[in-house]
Amino acid sequence: MTSDYLDVTELSGDKVTRGQVERLYHRYYWAGTHCHGKDVLEVACGNGQGVGYLAGVAKSLVAGDCSEKILARAAAHYRDRFDFVCFDAQQLPFADRSFDVVLLFEAIYYICEIGRFLDECNRVLREPGKILIVTANKELDDFNPSPYSYTYYGVRELSELLASYGYDASFYGYAAMDSVSFREKMLQPAKKLAVKRNIIPKTMDGKKFLKKIVFGRLVEMPAEVKSGWPHYQEPERLNSGKADTRNKVIYCIAEKT
């Protein structure tokens, strides 16, 4: 297991696809609709791209990650505008009933003991409280897991897991596969075969080279999500009892029952 996640995390300034930037903006705009006037905790905030935007809509915001090196990059950008906290998602260093909303974006699969995280959410959340989760959709044919991941959850598995910890979950999909570019559609069979044969590059440089072939010109990952993005649309509501094979990204709202 890596100790800093630098080799699996796209940081600000890295070359990424336009779709990745759109998904970054979309998940924080979506979260913002649930964080207005709330006390919010972002777990596994990574490079902190959403912190500036969320801090502008929430009553209060605490954000942190287990990687000190990645947090150092975030702190270098925000400087005295925001103080980050280094912590383990399975042992949150916060008082009981401290927050209204907990965010966990693109990180649930890196948590070894997910039950410990959910127990901690139960402890730190007030009632009624919410966990907002965003995760890659493992149900897609060309899904490629991170080399440091433990468990990916589809809609049905995550719904059952959350119910067992006292949460009523609703699910949404974003970035439908039928909306991808013609070039990406043509190369999907090749990606599926590469995933099956386990020959997808593991390093960030290797992935960047592959993305350039599939998606063409890359853009820089922004350091901070800004307001005013004109393309936001609400994600599509999904059936919690059915696997989703249409969207790249799964959103979940888990409410304490």
N, C-alpha and C positions, 0 to 999 in steps of 0.2 A: 504494500500500500504506500502510495506517495504521501509525503508529509506536507506538501505545499500546493499541489494541484496546478502548478504553473504550466505543466506540459499538456494539460487537457482543458485549459481555460483561455478563451479569447479575451484578451485585455484591450483596453483603449489604445488605439493606434494600430492594432493588428489589422491585416487585410482580411476582410470577410465578404460574404455575399450581401447584396441589397436585401435579400429575404431575411437574413439574420438580423439586420438592423431594424427592419420593419417589425419582426417578431419581438425584438427588445422593446421598442417603443410601445407596441400594442399591449404587452403584458403589464407594463407599468401604467398605461392609461386605464386599462381595465381595473387594475388594483386601486387606482385613484378614486374610482367610482364607489369603492367600498371603504375608503379610508378617510373621507371628509370628516373632520372634527373628531377623529378617533385617536386613541393612544395605540401606536403601531410598533410592532417588532418585526424587523426583517432578519430572518435566519439565513445564513449562507449568502450574504449580499455580494460576495465576490468583489469585483472591481468598483462596486458602488455606483453603477451608472444610473440607477433609479432613485438614489437618495435625494438628490436635489429636487426632483419633481415631487416625490412623496412628501418631503418636508414642507413643501409649499401648500399641501392640501390637508395634511394630518394635523391634529392637535399637538401631538408629539411623536417623535420617531427615534427609535433606537435601532441601529443596524450593526451587524458584525459577521464574522466568518472565523473558521478554524485556522485559516492560512494567514500567518503573520506577514508573509511576503506579498500576498495579494492585497491585504489590507494596507500595506505600506504604499502600494501604488494608488489605492483609493485616497489615502490621507494626503499624498503628494498633490493630488488634483484639488481636493476640497480645502486643504490647509486649515485655516481657523474657522471655516464655515460649518464644520461638522466633526465630531469626535466618534471614531469607530471603536467597537469593543471586540476583542478576540475571545471566542468561546466555542464550546462543543455543543452541537445541537441536541445531544443526548443528556446534557447537564446545564441547563440555562441558568446563568448567575443573576436571576432577578427574583424579586419578591412575589409572593402569591398575589393573584388578582391584580396584576400590574398593567395588563394590556386588553384592548378590545379586539385587536386583529393581529394574527401572526402570519407572515408571508414566508413561503418556501418555494423559490423559483428555480427550476432546472437543477435540483439538488437532492430530491428525495431518494434517488437511486444511489447516492453516495453515503447514506446513513446506514451503518451496520445494523443497529438494533432500533428499527423504526418504532417499536412499541415504547421504548424509553423516551423518544421524542414526543410521541403523542401523550404519554403520561405527563411530560413536562408542559405541554400545551394546556392540558387540563388544569394544571396547577397555576400557570401564570395568566390564563385567560379569565376575564370576568364573564358573567352571564348577562345577556346572551353574547357569546364570543364566536369569532370565526377564524378558521384557518383557510388561507388562500394558497392553493397549490398549482403550479404550472410544471408540466413534465412532458418529455418527448413521448410520442405514441409508439409503443412497442408492437402494436398490431400491424404496422405497415410491412409490406413484403421486403422492402429494402432497408429496414431498420438496422442500425449499426450501433451496438452498445459501447459505452465508454469503457476503456480498459480498467478503470478503477471502480467501476460500479459494483454494487451488491445485488439489488433487486429492482427491476422496473415493474411498475404496476399499470395494467390496463384499467379501463373504466370499471369493469365488474369487480376485479380484485381490490381496487382502491375503495370502491363503495362498500364492499364487505369488511375490509380492514377498518375503515373509519366507523362503521356502524358498531363494530365490536368494542370501540372506545367511546361510544356515546355520542357520535356525530351523525347528523343527517346530511348527506352529501348530494349536491347537484353538479352536473358536469356540462362542459361546453367544449366545442371544437374550434380550432383556428388553423388557418393556412391549409385550405382544402387541396388535395392532390390534383384535382381536375382543373385547378387554376394556375398550375406551374407552367413555365415557358415550354414552347415546343422543343427546344434544345434539351431541356431537362427530361421531358417525357421520352424522347428518343434514346437517352442514355440510361434510363431507369433499369432496363434489363441487364445492362453491363454492371451497374452498381449492385443489383441484386445478386448477380453471380460472384462479384468480388466479395460481398459480405459473406456469402455462403462458403467461399473458399478461404475466408479469413485473410484476405490480402489488401484490405483497406489500410492505408498508412496509419500508424499509431501516433506519430509525432505531429506537432502543429505545422512544421514546415512541409511535411509530406501531405497533410490534409489541405494546406493552402494551395499546393501545386495541383492537387486533384480538383479542388473547387474551381480553379481557374480554367481547367479543361471543360468542366461541366457547365459552369455558369458564365464564363467569359470574364469581363472586367470586374475586379473586386474593388471594394471601397473600404475606408477606414472605420473601425469600430469606434463610435463616439465615446467620450469620457463621461458624458452626462446626458440623460434624456431631458429635452426641453419641452415646454408647453407650446401649443399652437400647431402640432402635427395634424394636417388636414384629412388624413386617410382613415381615422379610427372608425371602426364599425363594431357593434356588439358581436361577441362570438356566438356561434350556433349552438342551441340547446341540444344536448344529447340524451339518449335513453340510458339511465344508470345500470340497467340490467342487460345491456347489449354491448358487445365489443365494437369499437369504432375503427373502421378501416379506411376512412376518408380523409382525416385531418392529420397534419404533421404534429400538432400540439394539442394537448389536453389541458383544459382548465378545470379546476374543482373549487367549489365553495363548500366547506365543511362547517356546519353550524352546530353548536352544542345543544343537545336535546334535554 
